């Protein structure tokens, strides 16, 4: 018994001594999940890969600062999901990310996936910072929707106005792929073109899976437009352009967001010469932090920036800044700080959101294919 009492006393004394001694090791960081959703397979996989790289780089840069939030060291990890650019898959992915416990989601890429996913994130109180450009996305009346890019209202509007006033096109045919994005941007383009004095001589529809456009192009050829606007992605625009030239349609093809990886130029070849496109924001070289970001990105991924990565980086950093300001990784706590974001980013000297979650200073640049390369013609609305 004496031995047992002595052992117990010794153990208690040792415990008290250890409790009073300074800790010789740092507390392990708390793992915080950042969600991501975009097409990582299929025809739009190159969009999703570019988007994901920007998010990944921001996470790595933030982790490199050894962040402490709420008095605890934290380590951010990426939970990336492939929504396949499909609305049904998008909602499944959204629920999975919520169930995984992500504190914010960078995504989705498409308006058609971002819009149906938004109520799922809102119910969980999880901020969704999407690449989606449909005006509907941030007009759902949800407190958790934010946008990484200029909306279609400005994108289509600027391009429609410029096509008429700047390029003097008067007779315009319009095609859209019936997606939320394609239809939305086509409607805004048509509205602006008509307001500037143009006549829409034909409106045709296709899908984001189509490869043969000869039937609708034949109808368009009959009305002899100055230009053809396509609301959709370069995946369809490139073969559409080749078929236009095969049918001897000389009209200029105009479209938004056809700059990724120079895909349209690679596929359409010489047929792409003179093609016009508009893209959100400024060319990388004109962004406030573009040069440094381009070098940083190339060193990390061993390839140049395509298009979306700088916006993804800024949006992810806005989330991190909101957490630091609120001193919390709980989205219910840092959401207010995210809404109040006002920071200098790679893409703009003042990244800020309006009451809907739209960018206050998005900007649009119009490009033209000249000698086999995209040449910027005009940038408006940036800061």
Order of alpha helices (4+ residues) and beta strands (2+ residues): alpha-beta-alpha-beta-beta-alpha-beta-alpha-beta-beta-alpha-beta-alpha-beta-alpha-beta-alpha-beta-alpha-beta-alpha-alpha-alpha-beta-beta-beta-beta
